[in-house]
Amino acid sequence: MKVGILGTGDVGRALGKGFVTLGHEVKLGGRAAGNEKARAWVTQMGGAKASEGTFADAAAFGELIVVATLGLAVEEAVRAAEPANFRGKVVIDTTNPLDTSKGMPPTLASLPEGSGGERLQRLVPDAHVVKAFNTVGNGLMFRPQLPGGPPDMFVAGNDAAAKAKVAELLHEFGWGVADLGGIGASRYLEAMCIVWVLHGVHSGSWSHAFKILHK
């Protein structure tokens, strides 16, 4: 499968490495081609399965698109990637609309749509947005090894087939999956990111993840 990733930061590179490890072709996209982090990532990955380019290059390339920009930069990134490139595709939204203007811990920015996931779905109405990977740090995104694991990844999206596809990928990435329903549940998943951050701040450890336990 061809995967286009918007964002060349820690999250984009970590997920890109996971997809390449699983045998997928990945194009990492930034505001401009030749991004230093993206070029270094391509070199690190080696072989023919990793490449880089612009946001538009990555969106056009991907059969699956991952949005891994800063949460408040999503609208700008989608415009640059050209919304037509998203049409009919599954889009994984990893972002959180964090406001760090007052330092740590961050708060969630107030968005008219209610959440970043809902905003992204509005921006690409012909795509199938699935919220995932927003409640854990990039170091654990691929094949997390934790006592009592595997941890669970919470997902939300309006299209059942798209969520099933993302769930399949999550299992390959080493996660259990907990489906919270429609994309409106992004409001709660983005708040869970703040819970994850608060635990990190107070514990001094950032290698933690959520898990649902059933009797």
Secondary structure, DSSP 8 states (H G I E B T S, - for coil): -EEEEE--SHHHHHHHHHHHHTT-EEEEEESSTT-HHHHHHHHHH-SSSEEEEEHHHHHHH-SEEEE-S-GGGHHHHHHHH-GGGGTT-EEEE----EE-TT-SS-EE---TTSSHHHHHHHHSTTSEEEE-S-SS-GGGSSS---TT---EEEEEES-HHHHHHHHHHHHHTT-EEEE--SGGGHHHHHHHHHHHHHHHHHHS-----------
